[in-house]
Amino acid sequence: MKRQIEDSDYVLMLRRFIRAAGRRFAESDPEGLALLSSLRQDLDEQISFAASSQLQNFSCSEISRALGVSKQAVHKRFSPRRPERLKREGGGA
């Protein structure tokens, strides 16, 4: 039987891995630091993916409380972009 891992336990495990990587790359060359830094972009992309997906089931208010930001910030960063908005912002044809 597959063991369920609680979300908080999973995040604690990831934090331990990231801290261990920081200690490892502190004694490495600059290329190691670049590898560690690349995790930031991966994490930002996954936060955006998860939050955008959650907007299908949760309100901006619920997500904003969880992230500690305003509803407007959640809406601006994670809501799907509409074609008319892209056109106004210079991103459309």
Contacts in CASP RR format, 6 or more apart in sequence:
PFRMAT RR
TARGET T0000
AUTHOR 0000-0000-0000
METHOD contacts of the structure
MODEL  1
MKRQIEDSDYVLMLRRFIRAAGRRFAESDPEGLALLSSLRQDLDEQISFA
ASSQLQNFSCSEISRALGVSKQAVHKRFSPRRPERLKREGGGA
5 13 0 8 1.000
18 39 0 8 1.000
21 36 0 8 1.000
21 39 0 8 1.000
22 36 0 8 1.000
25 32 0 8 1.000
25 33 0 8 1.000
25 35 0 8 1.000
25 36 0 8 1.000
48 77 0 8 1.000
48 78 0 8 1.000
51 63 0 8 1.000
51 67 0 8 1.000
51 74 0 8 1.000
51 77 0 8 1.000
51 78 0 8 1.000
52 78 0 8 1.000
52 79 0 8 1.000
52 80 0 8 1.000
54 63 0 8 1.000
55 63 0 8 1.000
55 74 0 8 1.000
55 78 0 8 1.000
55 79 0 8 1.000
60 71 0 8 1.000
60 74 0 8 1.000
60 75 0 8 1.000
60 79 0 8 1.000
61 71 0 8 1.000
63 74 0 8 1.000
63 78 0 8 1.000
64 70 0 8 1.000
64 71 0 8 1.000
64 73 0 8 1.000
64 74 0 8 1.000
67 74 0 8 1.000
83 92 0 8 1.000
86 92 0 8 1.000
87 93 0 8 1.000
END
